[in-house]
Amino acid sequence: MPQSLTLFDIVPGKVIADRYTVVGANRQGGFSTVFEVTDGEDGSRCEMQLFPAGLFEESQADEFRHKLEPWQSIGTEYVLSVRGVFQVDADNLALITAFPEGRTLRKRLNDEKSLSRGEVVAIGTRLLSGLSEVHGKGLVHGDIKPLSIYLKAEGKATHPQLIDGGVTPSLWTAKDLGDKTALIGTPYYAPIEQFGGDAPDVRSDIYNVATVLFECITGVLPWAGRSFLEVFQAKLSDPPPMSERAPDVQVDEELESVIRRGCLADRNKRYASAAEFREALEALAG
């Protein structure tokens, strides 16, 4: 196995695994650095997410790799495709994906604060279509938020794409961190059960999407609070009416009802599947 790489070694022009040529750093993940690379086999533009061995002990890196490998079978255009997961050297694991196009939903919301009703419905139905395939394979994303959604304009339509699928829950499980002391996910978007360390499931992903759509249509999150404890306490109750969180924004009652059902505190009262949530949104598209 080749000498172990450090981040200082991964510079433009560096070839990884005799195949991927580094273009440059692209973004920072929660536990990793993400680089733009070119695949020497077909010349395609890709991302390489590098996970240092310091994250793992003993066989944890192998377990993490095995948990991410099934994502290679996801074929929907609304989820960034995984091209491979491999051990780069003794100290680094690499996840290779297609290259996300457009810009993150976070950047879009930072610029515009909120989106139109029609675009919110379209983004939601497409994301939930992608999640239906993910869940159908027995997988969950585990950390859907505006930073993990890329948006690309296609004519008058907006094409959303989920990135980093399964990375957070797979890492937590591999490292045995999913006990009752660790939150899996991002506090503002994670459901209340995950604050107690429960592993994300289908209804967790639904909650994530509903929270994102609430923010997209109102420009604010459903719950007030800046600290971890304040957010936790707010999430013990169902989300307030949109008029309470965003009094200057007019949202029709049907759309508000559809979105708020997805982020109820009791997971059993949420949509049972991404398909059910998508159908409720689709009924509003006309």
Sine and cosine of phi, psi and omega as CSV:
sin_phi,cos_phi,sin_psi,cos_psi,sin_omega,cos_omega
0.00,0.00,0.66,-0.75,-0.06,-1.00
-0.90,0.44,0.30,-0.95,0.04,-1.00
-0.84,0.54,0.63,-0.78,-0.08,-1.00
-0.91,0.42,0.66,-0.75,0.01,-1.00
-1.00,0.06,0.46,-0.89,0.22,-0.98
-0.88,-0.48,0.23,-0.97,0.02,-1.00
-0.86,0.51,-0.47,0.88,0.01,-1.00
-0.94,0.35,-0.36,0.93,0.00,-1.00
-0.99,0.15,-0.35,0.94,-0.14,-0.99
-1.00,-0.01,1.00,0.08,-0.06,-1.00
-0.90,-0.44,0.33,-0.94,0.04,-1.00
-0.79,0.61,0.73,-0.69,-0.02,-1.00
0.99,-0.11,-0.29,0.96,0.02,-1.00
-0.92,0.38,0.72,-0.69,0.02,-1.00
-0.98,-0.20,0.81,-0.58,-0.02,-1.00
-0.96,-0.27,0.74,-0.67,0.05,-1.00
0.83,0.56,0.53,0.85,0.02,-1.00
0.83,0.55,0.43,0.90,-0.08,-1.00
-0.58,-0.82,-0.69,0.73,-0.16,-0.99
-0.97,-0.24,0.87,-0.50,-0.01,-1.00
-1.00,-0.09,0.82,-0.57,-0.05,-1.00
-0.95,0.31,0.78,-0.63,0.11,-0.99
-1.00,-0.06,-0.66,0.75,0.03,-1.00
0.27,-0.96,0.17,-0.99,0.08,-1.00
-0.92,0.40,0.64,-0.77,-0.07,-1.00
-0.91,-0.42,-0.68,0.73,0.02,-1.00
-0.30,-0.95,0.16,-0.99,-0.01,-1.00
-0.93,-0.37,0.84,-0.55,0.09,-1.00
-1.00,0.05,0.09,-1.00,-0.02,-1.00
-0.90,0.44,-0.54,0.84,-0.05,-1.00
-0.79,-0.62,0.21,0.98,-0.17,-0.99
-0.42,-0.91,0.21,-0.98,0.15,-0.99
-0.95,-0.32,0.65,-0.76,-0.06,-1.00
-0.92,-0.40,0.80,-0.60,-0.03,-1.00
-0.92,-0.40,0.52,-0.86,0.21,-0.98
-1.00,0.09,0.76,-0.65,0.02,-1.00
-0.72,-0.70,0.31,-0.95,0.09,-1.00
-0.93,-0.36,0.76,-0.64,0.02,-1.00
-0.98,0.20,0.89,-0.46,-0.03,-1.00
-0.92,0.40,-0.30,0.95,-0.02,-1.00
-0.98,0.20,-0.61,0.79,-0.04,-1.00
-0.76,-0.65,0.03,1.00,0.03,-1.00
0.97,0.25,0.14,0.99,-0.07,-1.00
-0.98,0.22,0.41,-0.91,0.04,-1.00
-1.00,0.07,0.77,-0.63,-0.07,-1.00
-0.69,-0.73,0.14,-0.99,0.21,-0.98
-0.93,-0.38,0.61,-0.79,0.12,-0.99
-0.86,-0.50,0.91,-0.42,0.02,-1.00
-0.99,-0.15,0.88,-0.48,-0.11,-0.99
-0.97,-0.25,0.83,-0.55,0.01,-1.00
-0.94,-0.33,0.90,-0.43,-0.03,-1.00
-0.96,0.29,0.49,-0.87,-0.06,-1.00
-0.90,0.44,-0.34,0.94,0.02,-1.00
-0.86,0.51,-0.29,0.96,0.04,-1.00
-0.97,0.25,-0.32,0.95,-0.20,-0.98
-0.85,-0.53,0.32,-0.95,0.13,-0.99
-0.77,-0.64,0.57,-0.82,0.07,-1.00
0.72,0.69,-0.90,-0.44,-0.11,-0.99
-1.00,-0.04,0.19,0.98,-0.09,-1.00
-0.90,0.43,-0.59,0.81,0.00,-1.00
-0.89,0.46,-0.65,0.76,0.04,-1.00
-0.90,0.43,-0.66,0.75,0.00,-1.00
-0.90,0.43,-0.67,0.74,0.04,-1.00
-0.87,0.49,-0.71,0.71,0.01,-1.00
-0.88,0.48,-0.70,0.71,-0.02,-1.00
-0.90,0.44,-0.55,0.83,0.00,-1.00
-0.96,0.29,-0.46,0.89,0.00,-1.00
-1.00,0.04,-0.38,0.93,-0.06,-1.00
-0.85,0.53,-0.62,0.79,0.01,-1.00
-0.88,0.48,-0.34,0.94,0.03,-1.00
-0.92,0.40,-0.26,0.97,0.06,-1.00
-0.93,0.38,-0.30,0.95,-0.02,-1.00
-1.00,0.04,-0.10,0.99,-0.01,-1.00
-0.98,0.22,0.83,-0.56,-0.10,-0.99
-0.89,-0.45,0.19,0.98,-0.03,-1.00
-0.98,0.18,0.57,-0.82,0.01,-1.00
-0.94,0.34,-0.23,0.97,-0.05,-1.00
-1.00,-0.06,0.08,1.00,0.08,-1.00
-0.75,-0.66,0.79,-0.61,-0.01,-1.00
-0.85,0.53,0.79,-0.61,-0.10,-1.00
-0.97,0.26,0.66,-0.75,0.07,-1.00
-1.00,-0.06,0.80,-0.60,-0.06,-1.00
-0.98,-0.19,-0.33,0.94,0.01,-1.00
0.13,-0.99,0.41,-0.91,0.10,-1.00
-0.72,-0.69,0.81,-0.59,-0.05,-1.00
-0.48,-0.88,0.36,-0.93,0.06,-1.00
-0.99,0.13,0.89,-0.45,0.00,-1.00
-0.96,0.29,-0.71,0.70,0.01,-1.00
-0.36,-0.93,-0.22,-0.98,-0.06,-1.00
-0.90,0.43,-0.35,0.94,-0.14,-0.99
-0.88,-0.48,0.04,1.00,-0.08,-1.00
-0.61,-0.79,0.65,-0.76,0.07,-1.00
-0.89,-0.45,0.67,-0.74,-0.05,-1.00
-0.86,-0.51,0.68,-0.74,0.13,-0.99
-0.93,-0.36,0.84,-0.54,0.00,-1.00
-0.96,-0.28,0.81,-0.58,0.03,-1.00
-0.78,-0.63,0.18,-0.98,0.19,-0.98
-0.89,0.45,0.19,-0.98,-0.02,-1.00
-1.00,-0.06,0.81,-0.58,-0.01,-1.00
-0.95,0.33,0.67,-0.74,-0.01,-1.00
-0.96,-0.29,0.43,-0.90,0.00,-1.00
1.00,-0.01,-0.55,-0.83,0.01,-1.00
-0.69,-0.73,0.32,-0.95,-0.04,-1.00
-0.94,0.35,0.45,-0.89,0.10,-0.99
-0.87,0.49,-0.53,0.85,0.04,-1.00
-0.86,0.52,-0.72,0.70,0.01,-1.00
-0.90,0.43,-0.63,0.77,0.00,-1.00
-0.89,0.45,-0.69,0.72,0.00,-1.00
-0.94,0.34,-0.56,0.83,0.07,-1.00
-0.88,0.47,-0.59,0.81,-0.03,-1.00
-0.99,0.17,-0.63,0.77,-0.17,-0.99
-0.91,-0.41,-0.19,0.98,-0.02,-1.00
0.94,0.33,-0.80,0.60,0.01,-1.00
-0.63,-0.78,0.25,-0.97,-0.03,-1.00
-0.88,-0.47,0.25,-0.97,-0.02,-1.00
-0.95,0.30,0.36,-0.93,0.02,-1.00
-0.82,0.58,-0.76,0.65,-0.05,-1.00
-0.87,0.49,-0.65,0.76,-0.01,-1.00
-0.94,0.33,-0.61,0.79,0.03,-1.00
-0.89,0.46,-0.70,0.72,0.03,-1.00
-0.89,0.46,-0.69,0.73,-0.01,-1.00
-0.91,0.42,-0.71,0.71,0.02,-1.00
-0.89,0.46,-0.70,0.71,-0.01,-1.00
-0.88,0.48,-0.73,0.69,-0.03,-1.00
-0.90,0.43,-0.59,0.81,-0.01,-1.00
-0.95,0.30,-0.67,0.75,0.07,-1.00
-0.88,0.48,-0.68,0.74,-0.02,-1.00
-0.94,0.35,-0.48,0.88,0.12,-0.99
-0.90,0.44,-0.70,0.71,0.06,-1.00
-0.89,0.46,-0.67,0.74,0.01,-1.00
-0.91,0.42,-0.51,0.86,0.04,-1.00
-0.86,0.51,-0.65,0.76,0.04,-1.00
-0.94,0.34,-0.67,0.74,0.03,-1.00
-0.85,0.53,-0.76,0.65,-0.03,-1.00
-0.93,0.38,-0.53,0.85,0.04,-1.00
-0.90,0.43,-0.36,0.93,0.05,-1.00
-1.00,-0.05,0.12,0.99,-0.01,-1.00
0.98,0.21,0.34,0.94,-0.02,-1.00
-0.93,-0.38,0.33,-0.94,0.16,-0.99
-0.74,-0.68,0.48,-0.88,0.03,-1.00
-0.96,0.28,-0.82,0.58,0.13,-0.99
1.00,-0.06,-0.20,0.98,-0.03,-1.00
-0.35,-0.94,0.83,0.56,-0.01,-1.00
-0.98,0.17,0.78,-0.63,-0.04,-1.00
-0.33,-0.94,0.17,-0.99,-0.03,-1.00
-0.85,0.52,-0.46,0.89,0.03,-1.00
-0.97,0.26,-0.33,0.94,0.00,-1.00
-0.97,-0.24,0.31,0.95,0.07,-1.00
-0.82,-0.58,0.86,-0.51,0.11,-0.99
-0.99,-0.15,0.60,-0.80,0.02,-1.00
-0.87,-0.50,0.75,-0.66,0.05,-1.00
-0.80,-0.60,0.76,-0.66,0.02,-1.00
-0.98,0.22,0.74,-0.67,0.07,-1.00
-0.78,-0.63,1.00,-0.01,-0.12,-0.99
0.92,0.39,-0.82,-0.57,0.04,-1.00
-1.00,-0.01,-0.07,1.00,-0.04,-1.00
-0.99,-0.12,0.34,-0.94,0.06,-1.00
-0.91,-0.42,0.82,-0.58,-0.02,-1.00
-0.98,-0.21,0.95,-0.31,0.03,-1.00
-1.00,0.02,0.47,-0.88,0.04,-1.00
-0.56,-0.83,0.79,-0.62,0.03,-1.00
-0.99,0.14,0.69,-0.72,0.10,-1.00
-0.89,-0.45,0.19,-0.98,0.08,-1.00
0.87,0.50,0.54,0.84,-0.01,-1.00
-0.88,0.48,0.82,-0.57,0.11,-0.99
0.98,0.20,-0.10,0.99,-0.09,-1.00
-0.90,0.44,-0.78,0.63,-0.06,-1.00
-0.89,0.45,-0.79,0.61,-0.01,-1.00
-0.92,0.40,-0.55,0.84,0.01,-1.00
-0.92,0.38,-0.64,0.77,0.02,-1.00
-0.92,0.40,-0.69,0.72,-0.01,-1.00
-0.88,0.48,-0.69,0.72,-0.03,-1.00
-0.92,0.38,-0.69,0.72,-0.01,-1.00
-0.88,0.48,-0.59,0.81,-0.03,-1.00
-1.00,0.02,0.08,1.00,-0.02,-1.00
0.84,0.53,0.60,0.80,0.01,-1.00
-1.00,-0.09,-0.08,1.00,-0.07,-1.00
-0.99,0.15,0.69,0.72,0.07,-1.00
-1.00,-0.02,-0.28,-0.96,-0.09,-1.00
-1.00,0.02,0.44,0.90,0.02,-1.00
-0.83,-0.56,-0.16,0.99,-0.14,-0.99
-0.86,-0.52,0.72,-0.70,0.10,-0.99
-0.99,0.14,0.79,-0.62,0.11,-0.99
-0.99,-0.16,0.94,-0.34,-0.01,-1.00
0.83,-0.56,-0.24,-0.97,-0.03,-1.00
-0.94,-0.34,0.83,-0.56,-0.17,-0.99
-0.76,0.66,-0.70,0.72,-0.07,-1.00
-0.91,0.41,-0.42,0.91,-0.09,-1.00
-0.92,-0.39,-0.22,0.98,-0.04,-1.00
-0.99,0.17,0.58,-0.81,0.05,-1.00
-0.96,0.28,0.29,-0.96,-0.12,-0.99
-0.86,0.52,-0.57,0.82,-0.06,-1.00
-0.91,0.42,-0.45,0.89,-0.01,-1.00
-0.97,0.22,-0.30,0.95,0.07,-1.00
-0.92,0.39,-0.38,0.93,0.06,-1.00
-1.00,-0.04,0.09,1.00,0.05,-1.00
1.00,-0.09,0.04,1.00,0.03,-1.00
-0.89,0.45,0.61,-0.79,0.04,-1.00
-0.93,0.38,0.58,-0.81,0.03,-1.00
-0.91,0.41,0.52,-0.86,0.05,-1.00
-0.69,-0.72,-0.20,-0.98,-0.03,-1.00
-0.82,0.57,-0.71,0.70,-0.05,-1.00
-0.96,0.29,-0.35,0.94,0.13,-0.99
-0.93,0.37,-0.70,0.71,0.05,-1.00
-0.87,0.48,-0.64,0.77,0.03,-1.00
-0.88,0.47,-0.69,0.73,0.02,-1.00
-0.87,0.48,-0.70,0.72,0.04,-1.00
-0.83,0.56,-0.77,0.64,-0.05,-1.00
-0.89,0.45,-0.70,0.71,-0.02,-1.00
-0.88,0.47,-0.63,0.77,0.03,-1.00
-0.90,0.43,-0.67,0.74,0.05,-1.00
-0.88,0.47,-0.69,0.72,-0.02,-1.00
-0.92,0.39,-0.59,0.80,0.09,-1.00
-0.84,0.54,-0.73,0.69,0.01,-1.00
-0.91,0.41,-0.63,0.78,-0.02,-1.00
-0.89,0.46,-0.64,0.77,-0.09,-1.00
-1.00,0.08,-0.46,0.89,-0.06,-1.00
-0.96,-0.26,-0.41,0.91,-0.08,-1.00
1.00,0.04,0.00,1.00,0.03,-1.00
-0.68,-0.73,0.34,-0.94,0.08,-1.00
-0.97,0.24,0.38,-0.92,-0.02,-1.00
-0.88,0.47,-0.52,0.85,-0.12,-0.99
-0.90,-0.45,0.67,-0.74,0.11,-0.99
-0.98,0.21,0.30,-0.95,0.04,-1.00
0.78,-0.63,0.66,-0.75,0.00,-1.00
-0.94,-0.33,-0.55,0.83,-0.03,-1.00
-1.00,-0.01,0.29,-0.96,0.05,-1.00
-0.82,0.58,-0.72,0.69,-0.05,-1.00
-0.91,0.41,-0.66,0.75,0.00,-1.00
-0.89,0.45,-0.66,0.75,0.02,-1.00
-0.92,0.40,-0.69,0.72,0.03,-1.00
-0.84,0.54,-0.75,0.66,-0.03,-1.00
-0.90,0.44,-0.63,0.78,0.01,-1.00
-0.91,0.42,-0.57,0.82,-0.07,-1.00
-0.98,0.21,-0.12,0.99,0.09,-1.00
-0.92,0.39,-0.35,0.94,0.03,-1.00
-0.94,-0.33,0.31,-0.95,0.06,-1.00
-0.92,0.38,0.40,-0.92,-0.02,-1.00
-0.88,0.48,0.61,-0.79,0.00,-1.00
-0.95,0.31,0.23,-0.97,0.09,-1.00
-0.83,0.56,0.54,-0.84,-0.01,-1.00
-0.88,0.47,-0.51,0.86,0.01,-1.00
-0.92,0.40,-0.41,0.91,0.04,-1.00
-0.98,0.22,-0.62,0.78,-0.01,-1.00
-0.99,0.13,-0.51,0.86,-0.03,-1.00
-0.65,-0.76,0.97,0.24,-0.11,-0.99
-0.89,0.46,-0.34,0.94,-0.02,-1.00
-1.00,-0.02,-0.03,1.00,-0.04,-1.00
-0.95,-0.31,0.77,-0.64,0.02,-1.00
-0.99,-0.11,0.87,-0.50,0.02,-1.00
-0.81,-0.58,0.76,-0.65,-0.03,-1.00
-0.93,0.37,0.48,-0.87,-0.14,-0.99
-0.88,0.47,-0.59,0.81,-0.03,-1.00
-0.90,0.43,-0.74,0.68,0.00,-1.00
-0.90,0.43,-0.68,0.73,0.02,-1.00
-0.86,0.51,-0.69,0.72,-0.02,-1.00
-0.89,0.46,-0.67,0.74,-0.01,-1.00
-0.89,0.45,-0.71,0.70,-0.04,-1.00
-0.94,0.35,-0.71,0.71,-0.08,-1.00
-0.91,0.42,-0.50,0.87,0.04,-1.00
-0.89,0.46,-0.52,0.86,-0.01,-1.00
-0.94,0.33,-0.37,0.93,-0.04,-1.00
-0.88,-0.48,0.65,0.76,0.10,-1.00
-0.97,0.26,0.49,-0.87,-0.04,-1.00
-0.90,0.44,-0.66,0.75,0.01,-1.00
-0.99,0.13,0.92,-0.39,-0.07,-1.00
-0.86,0.51,-0.47,0.88,-0.02,-1.00
-0.95,0.32,-0.24,0.97,0.03,-1.00
-0.99,-0.10,-0.12,0.99,0.04,-1.00
-0.98,0.20,0.08,-1.00,0.10,-0.99
-0.86,0.51,0.60,-0.80,-0.03,-1.00
-0.98,0.20,-0.34,0.94,-0.04,-1.00
-0.47,-0.88,0.32,-0.95,0.08,-1.00
-0.90,0.45,-0.56,0.83,0.00,-1.00
-0.90,0.43,-0.65,0.76,0.01,-1.00
-0.90,0.43,-0.67,0.74,0.04,-1.00
-0.90,0.44,-0.70,0.71,0.00,-1.00
-0.87,0.49,-0.69,0.72,-0.01,-1.00
-0.88,0.47,-0.61,0.79,0.02,-1.00
-0.91,0.42,-0.62,0.78,0.05,-1.00
-0.94,0.33,-0.67,0.74,-0.02,-1.00
-0.86,0.50,-0.54,0.84,0.00,-1.00
-0.90,0.43,-0.30,0.95,0.01,-1.00
-1.00,-0.09,-0.16,0.99,-0.13,-0.99
-0.91,0.41,-0.52,0.85,-0.01,-1.00
-0.97,0.25,0.00,0.00,0.00,0.00
